[in-house]
Amino acid sequence: MKAVILLSGGLDSTTTAAIAKSEGFDELYALTVNYGQRHQFELDAARRVAKAQGVLRHEFLDVDISRFGGSALTDANIDVPHGREVETMDEVIPVTYVPARNTIMLSLALAFAETVGAQDIFLGINQVDYSGYPDCRPEFLSAFETMANLAIKAGVEGRLKMKFHAPLMYMSKAEIVRTGMSLGVDYSVTHTCYDPAPDGASCGECDACQLRLQGFREAGYTDPVPYVKRD
Amino acid sequence: MKAVILLSGGLDSTTTAAIAKSEGFDELYALTVNYGQRHQFELDAARRVAKAQGVLRHEFLDVDISRFGGSALTDANIDVPHGREVETMDEVIPVTYVPARNTIMLSLALAFAETVGAQDIFLGINQVDYSGYPDCRPEFLSAFETMANLAIKAGVEGRLKMKFHAPLMYMSKAEIVRTGMSLGVDYSVTHTCYDPAPDGASCGECDACQLRLQGFREAGYTDPVPYVKRD
């Protein structure tokens, strides 16, 4: 069965790819969107993960939304926060929010899916550990699915009924790590850090690193990627 | 008042820009998406139109969805149809359909709007003359608007309530031309043809040319752009 997966090369999308395969989606089409992130380590990781997961076709697409600004992930004038407590992260939508990012990436995945004839699209969004992003919520994804089936020719003609899968939606980071480990995922090829060192080592202090480290700790595993600082 | 407008440089988006201005949107932010169309004449026209309409800021964004294939507008292996009768154009969704095009362009416009603080987005879609595209229908746009307000930080925080305007939705091409003429639009700077000659002259025979020519004819005007062949 065919499926398109949005693959960032991080822990979540990598685990999602493994889950899709375990559910019988053996023809995976991966889409990695370069939206002007500050660093290239994510893209390198996506390439390694796609290879490890036996992806059939992997497309990289550049969409330079960084020129719009408005996010710490794409705008060098906004600092990535360090050392925040995990418990306080869901109090406000963080500065690492990228305007309409998931809407844009899902739109591109929709185009890819229609052209390859896939009606299942997987993405690694999750609302438990990190509820700050509006476009990681189930109500957003449900509204997107409704819109998508009105948008495409194959939907209107009844050839494809698009379905969006977010299998991590209600999992904690620890559950994600445990699920991935049980499916044999090699997390050493992934990349999560928002603010890595020049050699690619994760900072260990940004929101994303802290959540990842906590997930491995609670799951009872040691994160195999290198860190500049690890509590 | 601020508004974002998707500006292709064609007759419809140009008229839409003039309508937005006439409705009091005097701070226009234009977004032109280069999605791998076969020719650059559209982009040149967009630049001229933005200047003529006094656009405050004009962003060009490349999104190479042509690599996905699946459309005569982006895939050199699929021929653009010529000489079809206008009356038969709405019988099937045409090969010039580009997978998820309007979904992608509206997603990018949404990101632009959120960063500049605009809550009104204009686009020149129209379902009367040419009902073949699923993503030109009001039910699509309505579903997109619902999704958009769940997707963005400014929507969830109550700072912006996104509204999508498609003022041409129920107009015939002749009505569009008449409206634009009454607002003083200079159509000589626009470009519509799907398959222009090397010098940029419109073919006069593709679906888009035929609809445009018929619109001018029925409105009682002569189209000012050059044609290779004009009935």
Interface residues (C-beta under 8 A of the other chain):
Chain A: E59 L61 D62 V63 D64 I65 R67 F68 G69 G70 I93 Y97 V98 P99 A100 R101 N102 T103 I104 L106 S107 L108 L110 A111 F112 E114 T115 V116 P134 D135 R137 E139 F140 A143 F144 T146 M147 A148 L150 A151 I152 K153 G155 V156 E157
Chain B: E59 L61 D62 V63 D64 I65 R67 F68 G69 G70 I93 Y97 V98 P99 A100 R101 N102 T103 I104 L106 S107 L108 L110 A111 F112 E114 T115 V116 P134 D135 R137 E139 F140 A143 F144 T146 M147 A148 L150 A151 I152 K153 G155 V156 E157
